[in-house]
Amino acid sequence: MAGNRAATVSGGGGAVYGLGMVGALVWFWQQVDGFWPHVLGVLKALVWPAFLVYQAFGALHH
């Protein structure tokens, strides 16, 4: 029974990531023109946390 409760409590991260992905998709989509830049924007929207962490570590380094 305790295993089911732990799985239920930890399920909120997927919703936050999903909302962030939709927001990133809208942002990247609006910034580009053309077919291939839109494809790149979709790919960037899928991996936006990596960009966020990279920029955060870069800001901490300076």
Secondary structure as GFF3:
##gff-version 3
##sequence-region A 1 62
A	DSSP	alpha_helix	2	9	.	.	.	ID=ss1
A	DSSP	alpha_helix	12	31	.	.	.	ID=ss2
A	DSSP	alpha_helix	35	46	.	.	.	ID=ss3
A	DSSP	alpha_helix	48	61	.	.	.	ID=ss4
###
